[in-house]
Amino acid sequence: MNSISIIIPAYNESKRILPTLEGLVDFFSGFMSKYEIIVVDDGSTDGTSELVKEFASKISVNISVLSLDLNCGKGMAVKRGVEKAENDIVFFIDADQSYGPENIACAVKEFEDPAISMLIGDRNLKDSRIINPPPMLRAISGKIYSLLVQSLVLPGITDSQCGFKAFRRECAVNIFKRVTIFRFGFDVEVLYIAKKLGYKIKKMPITCRNTIESRVRLVNDSLRMFSDLFTIRANDKKGLYL
């Protein structure tokens, strides 16, 4: 069985990070022994790093914290985590437990196919389970963005923003050393680079528990994400993804 690295980007997650870590440790205790959890604190000001370090000191599993001095964006946090990851399969998941550890077991099984380099959760697949669906306005904006992503840069990818993705380590390293977008558009750039490099991307059904709190500002962040699509196309023309 493959060894696993779990990267959790975290920004001011002091209220949510400990239940997430407890759930992961409990899951892995009955699943596999060779794993590591890397929490990347993206410039938090609420003591997130200290909480994780205290938790890690009380248990005998491999949990580490990387602390960024400033808030640089989820993409930068994941990039730093990838640079530190040592195991065969590298996951990144959200700190709010939106995607529970049961999804990890399904993903590991998919990686038994040696042709698969990257795995992405897709909330639109028939067998996906969405618990506590998002508000209507947020759901509509997500659908519109998905259509734009498919028409402008990623045909066939219907859920680029799903916060559950996994890579073979070599694939992750090659992709993230080319990433230039570190805010909300970074997921699209990661997938675009993967396709550009010829990696096989597999979609998998996902169980998603939407949380009430969201840091996405519908107007400002949506405009930035839309602009990022053209940045990706411009970067490709410049040869930045080769």
N, C-alpha and C positions, 0 to 999 in steps of 0.2 A: 504494500500500500504506500502511496506517495506521502511524503512529509508535507506539512502545511504551514504557511505563514499567513496570518490574518492582520491586515492593516486597518486601523480604525482612525480616520481623521476626526479630530475633535476640536471644536471651538466653543468655549464656555459651556461645557457639558457636565458640570459638576452634579446636576440633578439627575442625569440619565446614564452616566457612564458606568457606575458601579453595578446596577442590575444587568447591564449588557455584558460586562466582564464575568459576573457570576453565572449568567446563563451559558456563556461560552465554555467556561471552566467545567461546569457541570456536564455539558454536552460532550466535551472531549474526554472526560473521565471514563465514559463508556464507549468511546469511539476509536480513539488512537492516542498514543503516548507521545509521538514525535510531532510537536507543533510549537509555534511561537505566536504570541500576540504582541503587535507593535502599535502602541497608541501614539499618534503624532499630534501633539498639542499645537494648534495653529494660532499661537499668540494669545491664549486665553488669559483673562484677568480675574477669573472666579475660583482659582485654586484647583483646576482640573488635574494638572500634573501631579500636585501633591497628593490628591486623593488616590490616583492610580498607583503612585509609588508606595503609599501606605498599604493599599490593598495587596500589591505584589509582594511586599515584604512579609506578609502573613501566610502566604501559600508557597508551595514548592513547584510552581510551574513557571515557564519562561515568559514573563510579561515585562516588556521594556517600554520606556517613554522617551520619545524625542520631542524636544521643546523648541519651537521656532520663536525667535525674539519678537516678530511682528506677525500680524494676521496677513497671510499671503494668499489664502484661498485653498479650497479643498484639493485642487489639482496639485499644488505645490506640496501639500501635506502628504498626499499619496505618493508623489514622486520621491520624497525623502524616505518614506517607508519602504518603497521598492528598492531603493539603494541600500537599505539596511537588511532587507529580507534575505534569508539564507536557504530556505527550504524549496522543495520541488514545485509546489503549486502555491501561487500567491493570490490571495483574495483581498479585495477591499470591500468593507461593509460600513454602513452608517452607524453612528453611535447611539441612535435612538431605538434600536431593536425593531426597526421597520421590517427587516429581513432576518428572521430568526435562524438559529443554527441548524434547524432541520433542512434548510436549503443547502447547507454545506455538504451533507451526506449525499444528496442527489447529485451535486456538482462533481464530487469525487468519483462517483460511479461513471459519470459521463467521460471523465478524463481517462478511463480505461481504454478508450479509443485513442491510439497514439497519433492519429491525424489531427486531432483537435488541439489547437494552440491557445484558444481563448474562449471563454464561456460567459454569456451574458444572460441575466434574468430578463424575461419579457412578460410584462403584466397583461399583454394582449392575447397571449396564447390560451387555447381552450381550457387547458388543465390548470391554469393559474388561479389562485385564490386571493381575492382582495377583501380584506377584513377592514371595516370602517372606511368606506370609499371617501375620497377627498371631496370638498365642496364643489358644487357644480361649476362655478366660475373657474376654479383652478383646474378642474378636469377638462373643461373646454379649451382653456389656454394651452394645456398640455397636448391635446389632440392637434391643435393648430400648429404648434411648434413641431410636432412629429411629422406633419405633412410637409412643412418647410424643410426640415432636415432631409427627408426622403427625396424631395424634388431638387434640392440644391447640392447636397454632398453625399448622402448615404442611401441610395435606393435599396429598399428591402429591409432596412433597419427601422422597426416600428416603435422601439422603446429605448432610445439611446440614453435616456436619463435614469433608467433603473439603477439604484444604488447598490446593486449586487453584481460584481464582476470578478472573474477569476482568470488567471493566466498561468501557463508554464513559465517558470522563472526567467528563462532566456528571452521569451517573448516579451514579458513585462519590462525587462531591462532595456531591450531594443526599442520598445515603444516610448517609454517614459524619458529616455535621454533625448528624444526628439520633441517632446511636448513643449509648447510655447504659451498655451492658454491655461490659466490656473483658477479661474472663477467658474461660473456655472456652465460655460461652454466647453469645459475641458473633456467631458465624457464623449462629445461628438468628435473632438480632435483625436482622442485616443482610438476610437473606432476607425476613423478615417486613416490614421497612420497604420493601424493593424492591417487594413485592407490594402493599403499602398505597399506594404512589405510582404503581402501574399500570405498572411496567416489565416488559417481556417477558423472562422468564428461560428460557434454553435449557440443557438438560442435554447433556453430551457424554461419550462413553466416555473413560476415562483409563487411562494406564499408571502404576501405583503400585508403588514398591519400599519395602516396610515396613522400617524400621530397627529394630534390636534395642532401642536405648535409647528410652524414652518417659517424658515428664515428667508424664503423667496419672496421678494417684493414684486408683485405681478407686473407693474408697469416698467419700472427702472431695470429690473433684472431681465425681463423679457426682451426689452430693447437691446440690452447688452448681448444676450444670447443670440439674438437675430444677427447683430453685427458680427459676432464671432464666426458665423457661417461663412461670411465673405472674407474674413481674415484667414480662415482655413484654406479657402480656394486660392487666395493670394500667396499664402505660404507655400502651397503646392507648386504654383507657377515659378516661385523663386528657388525651388529645389530643396526646401528645408526638410523634407520628409524622406529624402533618399538616404 
